[in-house]
Amino acid sequence: MPSPQGIAWQWIFWLNVPIGLVTIALVLRRLDESFGPQAALDLPGLGLGTGAALGLVWGLVRGSSAGWGSPEVTGALAAGAALIVAFVRWELRARAPMLPMRLFAARGFSAGSAVTFC
């Protein structure tokens, strides 16, 4: 009989394989395929959102090494914040927004987004 010390801790990840196979089988049997409405890709929204995320992440990552008051960090954080404002303004008036702002009127969506952010 093998001792428990002979199994490495990484083997725990193999538990996901049978769970995943069962889940795939259940999904294929129980869920119907669905497609959302055809909408054009919101390229300006995509660019603004990507730029905002890049600026904020760049500033946060470089903050400790470059210094929180350095022009690089403050500029990146300010640019990220400005692009977030531009993103929200664009999404409010876009015909086919990437992130419809009306979703935030739903308490569940807003609460879930706030919890995920925190």
Protein Blocks (a to p, Z undefined) as FASTA:
>chain_A
ZZfklpcfklmmmmmmmmmmmmmmmmmmmpccdddddddddfklmmmmmmmmmmmmmmmm
mmmmnopkbmklmmmmmmmmmmmmmmmmmmmmpmbdfbdfklmmpmklmmmmmmmmZZ
